[in-house]
Every structure is written in C-alpha cells, then in structure tokens.
C-alpha cells in the first residue's frame, strides 16, 4: 500500500466516524427542536460532546490502521472490532440521551415517555459513559498496535540463522 494511502485511509475513517456521530447528534436535535436549538445545546455541552466526537474519530482511525494492517503486520487484531462497535453504540446512546429530553412532544406518541424521562435525567452520566468507552477503545487499540510493534521490532533485531542438514 502506498505511503499516502496509509495516511489518508485512517484520516478518512477518523473524519467519517466523527462526521457520522456528529450527524446523529445534530440530526436528532434538529428533528426534535430545530437547527438553532441543536446548535445551542451543542454549544452548552461542548465540553463533553466534542471529546466524544474526537475520541470516536480517533478510535475509527486506529481501527482502520488495525483492520487494514497499515503500519505493522498485525497478526491478531484482538477485540478492537467488538470494542469499536460497543463504544460506538455507547457514544450513540449518549448522544441520544443528550437529546431525548427535547423530543418529549413526539416520544409519548411512540410509547417512549419513560425512556425519555430516564435518558433525560441521566444524560450527563450517559455522556461520560460514552466518553469512557471511547477512551477504553482507544487504549485497547493502541495497546494492540504497540504490542505488535514490539513483536516486529524483536523479530527484525534477531539474526536470521539457517540450519544446515
């Protein structure tokens, strides 16, 4: 794989992950309250929403590095795929929780009044859980990359010997 592709692919995955999660956030809020309210809530919660968005983008970039074996020949990618899915889902639920109390006019029609009240009451906790799982995913994927780098470095530094019959 070319050098430019090895850099651009993770950047593309990272930006896409960030954009998709931000799109979910702004889409839900715009649907519920309008674009101005979505911007206002984003600005009010920017201290936690921006790190979640950026963390998820970084996690998506690390996932691309592991998945496509861009910088190291990773033999076993470990639980990175499952962790990416779990933290992505948790981050999405955190974004929904952040917005859910704003859609109380619509959700009772869907029979989700109790869920709306619960998510609205604990939205900050959900946001912290989303950030925590994203950070955990980043740490696990970074640990896998560092472990593989050490393994490859060790293999390269050992002299190659051929046994004669």
Legacy VTK file of the C-alpha trace (Angstrom):
# vtk DataFile Version 3.0
C-alpha trace
ASCII
DATASET POLYDATA
POINTS 165 float
0.000 0.000 0.000
1.360 3.421 -0.894
2.548 5.837 1.766
-0.151 8.401 1.019
-2.876 5.761 1.197
-1.537 4.524 4.530
-2.010 8.010 5.961
-5.160 9.075 4.135
-7.165 5.946 4.918
-7.064 6.366 8.728
-7.683 10.105 8.374
-10.699 9.356 6.191
-12.041 6.800 8.666
-11.492 9.211 11.559
-13.208 12.112 9.857
-16.054 9.865 8.711
-16.591 8.489 12.217
-16.619 11.974 13.685
-18.973 13.235 10.976
-21.391 10.315 11.369
-21.646 10.715 15.127
-21.991 14.496 14.804
-24.640 13.928 12.129
-26.565 11.694 14.509
-26.370 14.339 17.206
-27.380 17.261 15.005
-29.937 15.178 13.117
-31.776 14.158 16.277
-31.685 17.629 17.744
-32.725 19.336 14.524
-35.600 16.902 14.111
-36.768 17.456 17.669
-36.209 21.160 18.221
-34.778 22.747 15.106
-31.293 23.643 13.965
-30.941 26.664 16.268
-31.741 24.537 19.335
-29.295 21.880 18.123
-26.549 24.479 17.886
-27.417 25.916 21.299
-27.384 22.510 23.010
-24.154 21.565 21.266
-22.555 24.772 22.491
-23.828 24.229 26.036
-22.496 20.644 26.136
-19.398 21.189 24.000
-17.099 20.340 26.923
-18.221 16.691 26.721
-19.659 16.345 23.202
-16.504 17.487 21.378
-14.239 14.993 23.216
-16.715 12.204 22.450
-16.783 13.144 18.768
-12.997 13.494 18.533
-12.387 10.333 20.537
-14.699 8.328 18.328
-12.923 9.700 15.247
-9.543 8.710 16.684
-10.893 5.290 17.505
-12.171 4.890 13.940
-8.729 5.862 12.608
-6.990 3.326 14.872
-9.489 0.707 13.802
-8.603 1.387 10.148
-4.895 1.014 10.954
-5.549 -2.338 12.617
-8.096 -3.586 10.096
-6.013 -2.838 7.011
-2.659 -3.531 8.711
-1.347 -0.202 7.522
1.814 0.295 9.557
2.544 -3.113 11.007
1.776 -6.659 10.031
-0.708 -7.157 12.847
-1.201 -10.886 13.260
-4.155 -10.707 15.617
-6.246 -7.584 15.884
-7.762 -8.634 19.208
-11.094 -7.295 20.394
-10.783 -3.996 18.526
-13.765 -4.613 16.238
-16.096 -5.576 19.058
-14.826 -2.727 21.204
-15.302 -0.267 18.345
-18.902 -1.412 17.985
-19.570 -1.274 21.699
-18.090 2.162 22.218
-19.736 3.460 19.062
-23.095 2.231 20.290
-22.493 3.707 23.726
-21.493 7.038 22.223
-24.594 6.995 20.027
-26.793 6.226 23.057
-25.080 9.056 24.917
-25.887 11.426 22.063
-29.491 10.208 22.024
-29.676 10.608 25.808
-28.391 14.117 25.473
-31.157 14.939 23.019
-34.013 12.728 24.223
-35.488 15.112 26.752
-36.038 17.569 23.907
-38.337 15.247 21.981
-40.930 14.809 24.715
-43.648 16.096 22.403
-43.116 13.239 19.954
-41.953 10.249 22.005
-45.155 9.782 24.036
-46.877 9.057 20.751
-44.375 6.246 20.288
-44.894 4.951 23.829
-41.440 6.027 24.996
-42.299 8.532 27.739
-40.491 6.606 30.492
-37.396 6.120 28.334
-37.334 9.823 27.541
-37.539 10.786 31.205
-34.828 8.275 32.156
-32.443 9.318 29.375
-33.036 12.994 30.030
-32.411 12.633 33.755
-29.158 10.726 33.320
-27.898 12.310 30.096
-24.645 13.610 31.611
-23.897 10.190 33.068
-24.544 8.610 29.666
-22.239 11.133 28.032
-19.462 10.261 30.497
-20.018 6.538 29.900
-19.820 7.177 26.153
-16.573 9.090 26.584
-15.194 6.394 28.890
-15.897 3.547 26.484
-14.406 5.541 23.629
-11.231 6.142 25.655
-11.140 2.450 26.595
-11.405 1.508 22.920
-8.552 3.875 22.056
-6.379 2.404 24.812
-7.045 -1.182 23.754
-6.288 -0.488 20.097
-3.152 1.491 20.982
-2.007 -1.383 23.211
-2.505 -3.846 20.346
-0.501 -1.609 17.987
2.344 -1.149 20.493
2.431 -4.874 21.279
2.702 -5.716 17.590
5.362 -3.060 17.059
7.466 -4.561 19.858
6.975 -8.042 18.420
8.029 -6.980 14.908
10.996 -4.982 16.240
12.122 -8.026 18.225
11.834 -10.266 15.161
13.792 -7.822 12.984
16.597 -7.422 15.537
17.166 -11.169 15.897
19.763 -12.534 13.488
18.418 -14.930 10.911
20.112 -18.309 11.058
19.766 -21.221 8.695
20.481 -24.677 9.966
22.388 -26.917 7.647
21.369 -30.580 7.287
LINES 1 166
165 0 1 2 3 4 5 6 7 8 9 10 11 12 13 14 15 16 17 18 19 20 21 22 23 24 25 26 27 28 29 30 31 32 33 34 35 36 37 38 39 40 41 42 43 44 45 46 47 48 49 50 51 52 53 54 55 56 57 58 59 60 61 62 63 64 65 66 67 68 69 70 71 72 73 74 75 76 77 78 79 80 81 82 83 84 85 86 87 88 89 90 91 92 93 94 95 96 97 98 99 100 101 102 103 104 105 106 107 108 109 110 111 112 113 114 115 116 117 118 119 120 121 122 123 124 125 126 127 128 129 130 131 132 133 134 135 136 137 138 139 140 141 142 143 144 145 146 147 148 149 150 151 152 153 154 155 156 157 158 159 160 161 162 163 164
